[in-house]
Amino acid sequence: MRRLFVVLALALLAMTTVAQDRQADLLLLHDAGVVSAAWNKGDSQILTASEAGLLQIWSVEDGALLRTIEHSDNPLTHAEWLGADTILSADESGLVRLHDAATGAALHSWQLVGKPVALQVNRARTQALIFTDVGEGALLSLADGGIHADFAVEAAISGGSWNENEDRVRAWSETGDVYSWHLGTGEASQARPPHRGLLGGLAWNADDSRVLAWFSDGLVNLYESDGVSIGRGRVSGVRHSSFVQRAIWSRDESRVMSWAGDDTVHIWAAETGRTQQVMRHEDWVIGARWNADESAVLSWSHIYVYLWQDEAAQRFRHDNLVRGAVWNSDGTRVLSWSWDKTTRVWTP
């Protein structure tokens, strides 16, 4: 019994210290749940998107509402700044719009079938890749409003992305089917990861030689890849005790961060699968991200945003489920948004 008490005491001492909840520097009130939020390039303005179909631009200095842009009457799924002049947004009906940030006018509009599950702009900001949940995909021209390519599959799509070189696009389904199109040749390919669990998502490394795959049974597996097919052999991986929400690479690809419904974030070695750090929460983890130099982690779970650094955690509280959080450009402030109809800015 004495030995058990000693073990428990040591375990308590080893637990990460969580500081008391922090107070927000800035509180922005909305009429509906906030779907996304983003800093502008100079961190002087914040763009928010809500379930009411509204885009709103706010002043960081005093919290003043500078502009409201009506996208539609449907809940928004995506919104992002494209430089200082334009904003790209999409809603659950499949309506995508490019807006003039200064006036709110719609410069281009596209109507797709289904709810968008992926919307990514290329680095040149000339095209947007979109996939919907009913299997429709396209390359949208942000210059002329046209559709430059179609990627249709007879499957329920759950995610999609460009490759690093932006010469190939991919989409995948929960059933494990992975679709790939080469933009230069038009060649279409299909593959499946070896594991037969319900597929949560995929993330290739920069040269497409390895791919992370995560599943509903708690597995995150690392496989070899040639950018199209997925190798039969598992290189490494970890097992969570519940469904995996997502996994991401570190910048040098030596580590992986994954988070799951088991209330944890794991950071682990890509080559061995050995866990290096575990961050424990009170509920399942919705999202996580590193800061710029990967010395700290932001995560969000239930009504809390956590900042993990140097074996200690700071916590910030919303009044309903947190949808996301992100640092500003120099990593000194955090922006978070929630179902509680607020966007908040706080200083760690």
Buried (B, 14 or more C-beta within 10 A) or exposed (E): EEEEEEEEEEEEEEEBEBEEEBEBEBEBEBEBBBBBBBBBEEBEBBBBBBBBBBBBBBBBEEBEEEBEBEBBEBBBBBBBBBEEEBBBBBBBBBBBBBBEBEEBEBBBEBEBEBBBBBBBBEEEEBBBBBBBBBBBBBBBBBEEEEEEBEBEBEBBBBBBBBBBEBEBBBBBBBEBBBBBBBBEEEEEBEBBBEBEBBBBBBBBBEEBEBBBBBBBBBBBBBBBBEBBBBBEEBBBBBBBEBBBBBBBBEEEBEBBBBBBBBBBBBBBBBEEBEEEBEBBBEEBBBBBBBBEEBEBBBBBBBBBBBBBEEEEBBBBBBEEBBBBBBBBEEBEBBBBBBBBBBBBBBEB
